[in-house]
């Protein structure tokens, strides 16, 4: 049955706080924003309990205490062109969704037992983002776009990120050359106060300066600012060796199907 969005969100939040990696492949503040735009359903049939959210033809969220049966009705499942599913549920629909492509991924969570240290560098330094200086927005946009990772970002779009509900000015950083002050790397992260979660998101280094420890400097500086206040520190992206060397561990297996 369809239930009120806020009632649904309250239940999802409680589940997330118990086990973030099992409930969402993205940071909670992003998930909550999507849920507010979705039609939310609850299954409550004795031993069958479940929650799912549909946004047009997209399955934005799915959770169930059943790993033997998928609780989304077949008529709704047939209409879907995009799904996000935890690995525990993917096998239930893999054959049904054979015409779609599934991409596997693992969110990353910071290991609080990791001994974090800020790498020393005589050539580069990490500085606060200057929100009053147009040049910093331009630098961030140029660095992100210049990495040729598929992102084309304008200074205006960078400014718009300040409107995010999890905006935290202390987690906007630029790495600069000490001698010239030229920005060569950017780290933009978010912090959602209601659940004390840090979302490390946009980390990019100018290709001409990669391989010099700048990315690790930005990660270490951001984590150092998160540790006193965040109960959860997570990072989107690929679970590669770089982030694991920075103190992050692989989370649960997730599938994005489209």
Secondary structure, 3 states (H helix, E strand, C coil): CECCHHHHHHHHHHHHHHCHHHHCCCCHHHHHHHHCCCEEEEEEECCEEEEEEEECCEEEEEEECCCCCCCCCHHHHCCCCEEEEEHHHHHHHCCCCCCCCEEEEEEEEECCCCCCCCCCCCCEEEEECCCCCHHHHHHHHHHHHHCCCCCCCCHHHHHHHHHCCCEEEEEEEEEEECCCCCEEEEEEEEEEHHHCEEEEEEEEECHHHCCCCHHHHHHHHHHHHHHCCCCEEEECCCCCHHHHHCCEEEEEEEEEEC
